[in-house]
Amino acid sequence: MLRQVPEILYEDNHLLVVNKRAGDLVQGDRSGDVTLIDTLKAYIKEKYSKPGEVFLGLVHRLDRPVSGAVIFARTSKALTRLTGMVKERQIEKIYWAIVGNRPADSDGRLVHFLVKNEKQNKSYPSGEKTPGAKRAELSYTLLASSNSFHLLEVNLHTGRHHQIRAQLAAAGFPIRGDLKYGAPRSNPDGSISLHARKLKFTHPVNGQQLQILAPLPVAPEWHYFELH
């Protein structure tokens, strides 16, 4: 059974950007659960009365327990160009993360070498010369603090498996609800408090500069903070 279509953040003939809900599966895995691609193809087919198979290309992924902006391509031309832009780091991705431990510095840059353990579906920090190790870099800014939690804005400079989750945990401030990477307890809805907040990139076909903001989830932990 298809799930309800998530909030549409941007749509034209070439692009579809949605605000993924935590728990939505972007593409198929061993669970066999209905994917976001399936749901969006059905949405396009119905909205535009398209006969036959609907084309929809995945540009990048978000982990299942993560929410926020995800880009899909509605044409092969857009997919080819966007895939190249991802490879060349021409799509700026800004994330918000809630952590339980306050970073020592309000602004920081983290560099690790990560190795992916396929069996565990988890990435570990390692030495630079470890086989399979890939350099991972991000920067963060502390946006706000409550009595128990801290809100970080994270800018990815590389794109590694579970990068933000693994790097923040390695630095001593795992993401709220992320049991896999050391959080002390889960979130009630099974999510982790990581949200793909903002995308900045050039439209692959018309050259327009796009800045897309994904509204925060309704879960109460996102509203602990008074941001002005």
C-alpha positions as CSV (number, residue, x, y, z in Angstrom):
1,M,0.0,0.0,0.0
2,L,1.4,3.4,-1.0
3,R,2.0,6.0,1.7
4,Q,0.8,9.5,1.7
5,V,2.8,11.8,-0.6
6,P,5.2,13.9,1.5
7,E,5.3,17.7,1.4
8,I,6.4,18.9,-2.0
9,L,9.1,21.6,-1.7
10,Y,9.8,22.2,-5.4
11,E,8.3,20.8,-8.6
12,D,8.7,21.5,-12.3
13,N,9.1,19.4,-15.5
14,H,12.6,18.3,-14.6
15,L,12.8,18.2,-10.8
16,L,10.8,17.1,-7.8
17,V,12.1,17.9,-4.3
18,V,10.2,16.6,-1.3
19,N,10.4,16.9,2.5
20,K,11.0,13.2,3.4
21,R,9.4,12.0,6.7
22,A,11.5,10.0,9.1
23,G,10.7,6.4,8.5
24,D,10.1,6.7,4.8
25,L,12.4,4.4,2.8
26,V,13.9,6.2,-0.2
27,Q,14.7,3.2,-2.3
28,G,14.2,-0.5,-2.0
29,D,16.0,-2.7,0.5
30,R,15.7,-6.2,2.0
31,S,12.6,-5.1,4.0
32,G,10.5,-5.0,0.8
33,D,8.6,-2.0,2.1
34,V,7.1,0.5,-0.2
35,T,9.6,3.2,-1.2
36,L,9.4,6.9,-1.6
37,I,10.2,6.4,-5.3
38,D,7.1,4.2,-5.6
39,T,4.9,6.7,-3.9
40,L,6.1,9.6,-6.0
41,K,5.9,7.8,-9.3
42,A,2.2,7.1,-8.5
43,Y,1.7,10.7,-7.6
44,I,3.2,11.9,-10.9
45,K,1.3,9.3,-12.9
46,E,-2.0,10.5,-11.4
47,K,-1.4,14.2,-11.3
48,Y,-0.2,14.4,-15.0
49,S,-2.3,11.5,-16.3
50,K,0.9,9.8,-17.6
51,P,0.5,6.5,-19.5
52,G,2.9,3.7,-19.0
53,E,6.0,3.7,-16.8
54,V,6.9,7.0,-15.1
55,F,10.5,8.1,-15.1
56,L,11.9,9.2,-11.7
57,G,15.6,9.2,-10.9
58,L,17.1,9.3,-7.4
59,V,19.8,12.0,-7.1
60,H,20.8,11.4,-3.5
61,R,19.6,9.4,-0.5
62,L,18.7,10.0,3.1
63,D,18.9,7.2,5.7
64,R,15.5,5.9,6.7
65,P,15.3,7.4,10.2
66,V,16.4,10.9,8.8
67,S,14.0,13.5,7.6
68,G,14.3,16.4,5.2
69,A,14.9,17.5,1.6
70,V,15.5,14.9,-1.1
71,I,15.9,15.6,-4.8
72,F,14.5,13.5,-7.6
73,A,14.9,14.0,-11.3
74,R,11.9,13.8,-13.6
75,T,14.0,13.6,-16.8
76,S,17.1,11.7,-17.8
77,K,18.8,15.0,-18.8
78,A,18.2,16.4,-15.3
79,L,19.4,13.1,-13.6
80,T,22.6,13.0,-15.6
81,R,23.5,16.6,-14.8
82,L,22.5,16.4,-11.1
83,T,24.5,13.2,-10.7
84,G,27.5,15.0,-12.0
85,M,26.8,17.9,-9.7
86,V,26.7,15.6,-6.7
87,K,30.0,14.1,-7.7
88,E,31.6,17.5,-8.1
89,R,30.1,18.7,-4.7
90,Q,28.1,21.4,-6.5
91,I,25.0,20.8,-4.4
92,E,25.3,22.4,-0.9
93,K,23.5,20.4,1.8
94,I,22.8,21.9,5.2
95,Y,21.6,19.6,7.9
96,W,20.2,20.3,11.4
97,A,21.0,17.8,14.2
98,I,20.0,17.6,17.8
99,V,22.7,16.3,20.2
100,G,22.8,15.6,23.9
101,N,26.4,16.7,24.6
102,R,27.4,20.3,23.9
103,P,30.4,20.6,21.6
104,A,33.4,22.3,23.3
105,D,33.5,24.9,20.4
106,S,30.5,26.7,19.0
107,D,32.0,26.4,15.5
108,G,34.1,23.5,14.4
109,R,35.3,21.3,11.6
110,L,35.6,17.6,11.9
111,V,37.9,15.4,9.7
112,H,37.9,11.6,10.1
113,F,38.7,8.6,7.9
114,L,35.7,6.3,7.9
115,V,35.4,2.6,7.0
116,K,32.1,1.1,6.2
117,N,31.1,-2.2,7.8
118,E,28.7,-3.7,5.3
119,K,27.4,-6.4,7.6
120,Q,26.6,-4.0,10.3
121,N,25.5,-1.1,8.0
122,K,27.7,1.2,10.1
123,S,30.8,3.4,9.5
124,Y,33.7,3.6,11.9
125,P,36.5,6.1,12.3
126,S,39.9,4.6,11.4
127,G,43.4,5.3,10.5
128,E,44.1,7.0,7.2
129,K,45.9,4.0,5.8
130,T,43.2,1.5,6.8
131,P,42.0,-0.5,3.8
132,G,38.7,1.1,2.5
133,A,39.1,4.2,4.6
134,K,37.6,7.4,3.1
135,R,38.2,10.9,4.2
136,A,35.1,12.6,5.7
137,E,34.9,16.3,6.5
138,L,32.1,18.5,7.8
139,S,31.7,21.8,9.6
140,Y,29.2,22.7,12.3
141,T,27.8,25.7,14.1
142,L,25.9,25.6,17.4
143,L,22.6,27.3,16.8
144,A,20.8,27.0,20.1
145,S,20.7,25.1,23.4
146,S,17.9,24.0,25.7
147,N,18.4,22.5,29.2
148,S,19.2,19.1,27.8
149,F,19.9,19.3,24.1
150,H,21.8,21.4,21.6
151,L,20.9,22.2,18.0
152,L,23.7,22.1,15.4
153,E,23.8,23.2,11.8
154,V,26.0,20.9,9.8
155,N,27.5,21.6,6.4
156,L,28.8,18.5,4.6
157,H,32.0,18.8,2.6
158,T,32.2,15.1,1.6
159,G,29.5,12.5,1.1
160,R,30.2,9.3,3.0
161,H,28.1,6.5,4.4
162,H,26.4,7.7,7.6
163,Q,28.9,10.5,7.7
164,I,27.2,13.0,10.0
165,R,26.1,10.3,12.4
166,A,29.5,8.7,12.6
167,Q,31.5,11.9,12.8
168,L,29.4,13.6,15.5
169,A,29.4,10.4,17.5
170,A,33.2,10.1,17.1
171,A,33.6,13.7,18.3
172,G,31.6,12.9,21.5
173,F,28.1,14.3,20.6
174,P,26.0,11.5,19.0
175,I,22.6,12.5,17.5
176,R,19.6,12.3,19.7
177,G,17.8,8.9,19.2
178,D,20.7,7.4,17.2
179,L,21.2,4.2,19.2
180,K,23.5,2.8,16.4
181,Y,26.0,5.5,17.1
182,G,25.8,5.8,20.8
183,A,22.7,7.8,21.8
184,P,21.5,6.6,25.2
185,R,17.9,6.2,24.2
186,S,15.7,6.1,21.1
187,N,13.2,8.6,20.0
188,P,9.5,7.6,20.5
189,D,8.8,7.5,16.8
190,G,12.0,5.6,15.9
191,S,13.5,8.6,14.1
192,I,16.9,10.1,14.8
193,S,17.1,13.9,15.2
194,L,18.8,14.7,11.9
195,H,17.0,16.8,9.3
196,A,18.2,17.7,5.8
197,R,17.3,21.4,6.3
198,K,18.4,23.2,3.2
199,L,19.6,22.6,-0.4
200,K,21.4,25.1,-2.6
201,F,22.2,24.3,-6.2
202,T,21.8,25.5,-9.8
203,H,18.9,24.1,-11.7
204,P,20.4,21.5,-14.1
205,V,18.4,22.7,-17.1
206,N,17.4,26.3,-16.8
207,G,20.4,27.5,-14.7
208,Q,18.2,29.1,-12.0
209,Q,19.8,29.4,-8.6
210,L,17.7,27.3,-6.2
211,Q,17.6,27.5,-2.4
212,I,15.1,25.0,-0.9
213,L,14.2,24.9,2.8
214,A,12.6,21.9,4.4
215,P,10.3,22.7,7.3
216,L,11.1,20.9,10.5
217,P,9.3,17.8,11.6
218,V,6.4,18.2,14.0
219,A,8.1,16.0,16.7
220,P,8.3,18.1,19.9
221,E,12.1,17.8,20.2
222,W,12.5,20.1,17.2
223,H,10.6,22.9,19.0
224,Y,12.6,23.0,22.2
225,F,14.6,25.8,20.8
226,E,13.7,29.5,20.4
227,L,15.4,30.6,17.2
228,H,15.2,34.2,16.1
